[in-house]
Amino acid sequence: MNRDEILEKVISVFHYIFDDSDININEQTTSGDIEDWDSLAYINLIGACELKFEIKFGINEISKLKSVGDFVDLIEKRLIK
């Protein structure tokens, strides 16, 4: 799976979690850009990404996620292993 495919799937997860397919999501999107991106949404995003990509994140990895691009970077790294 290439980076663009990963990003597309991550964006679909964000649209699902926030129940809004009109949210403009790109790699630079952060919690400050989405009003409903709080700690509960963050946990839901992590869980949904783990399910979507059939991977598990470590606590140290999760603490470094600040943007959509960070999610993509981590998923890309985990899928290579």
C-alpha positions as CSV (number, residue, x, y, z in Angstrom):
1,M,0.0,0.0,0.0
2,N,1.5,3.4,-1.0
3,R,1.3,6.6,1.0
4,D,-1.6,8.1,-1.1
5,E,-3.7,4.9,-0.4
6,I,-2.9,5.1,3.3
7,L,-3.9,8.8,3.4
8,E,-7.1,8.1,1.6
9,K,-8.0,5.4,4.2
10,V,-7.0,7.6,7.1
11,I,-9.2,10.4,5.7
12,S,-12.1,8.0,5.5
13,V,-11.5,7.1,9.2
14,F,-11.6,10.8,10.1
15,H,-14.8,11.3,8.2
16,Y,-16.4,8.3,9.9
17,I,-15.3,9.2,13.4
18,F,-16.4,12.8,13.1
19,D,-19.5,11.8,11.1
20,D,-18.8,14.5,8.6
21,S,-17.6,13.8,5.1
22,D,-17.3,17.5,4.3
23,I,-14.4,18.0,6.7
24,N,-11.3,19.1,4.7
25,I,-8.6,16.7,5.8
26,N,-5.0,16.7,4.6
27,E,-1.6,15.7,6.0
28,Q,-1.2,19.1,7.8
29,T,-4.6,18.8,9.6
30,T,-4.3,18.9,13.4
31,S,-6.6,18.8,16.4
32,G,-6.8,22.6,16.3
33,D,-8.3,22.4,12.8
34,I,-11.3,20.2,13.8
35,E,-13.5,21.5,16.5
36,D,-14.6,18.1,17.7
37,W,-11.1,16.6,17.8
38,D,-10.9,16.1,21.6
39,S,-9.3,13.3,23.7
40,L,-12.2,10.9,23.2
41,A,-12.1,11.5,19.4
42,Y,-8.3,10.9,19.5
43,I,-8.8,7.5,21.2
44,N,-11.5,6.6,18.7
45,L,-9.3,7.7,15.7
46,I,-6.5,5.5,17.0
47,G,-8.8,2.5,17.5
48,A,-10.4,2.9,14.1
49,C,-7.0,3.2,12.4
50,E,-5.8,0.1,14.2
51,L,-8.9,-1.8,13.0
52,K,-8.8,-0.4,9.4
53,F,-5.1,-1.3,8.9
54,E,-5.0,-4.4,11.2
55,I,-2.1,-3.0,13.2
56,K,-1.5,-2.1,16.9
57,F,0.2,1.1,18.0
58,G,2.4,1.4,21.0
59,I,1.8,4.0,23.7
60,N,5.0,5.8,22.8
61,E,4.0,6.0,19.2
62,I,0.5,7.3,20.0
63,S,1.9,10.1,22.2
64,K,3.8,11.5,19.1
65,L,0.8,11.8,16.8
66,K,0.0,15.5,16.3
67,S,-1.4,15.6,12.7
68,V,-3.0,13.5,10.0
69,G,0.5,13.2,8.4
70,D,1.8,11.8,11.6
71,F,-0.9,9.1,11.5
72,V,0.1,8.3,7.9
73,D,3.8,8.2,8.7
74,L,3.2,5.8,11.6
75,I,0.9,3.5,9.6
76,E,3.3,3.5,6.7
77,K,6.1,2.5,9.0
78,R,4.1,-0.2,10.7
79,L,2.9,-1.7,7.4
80,I,6.5,-2.1,6.2
81,K,7.4,-4.2,9.2
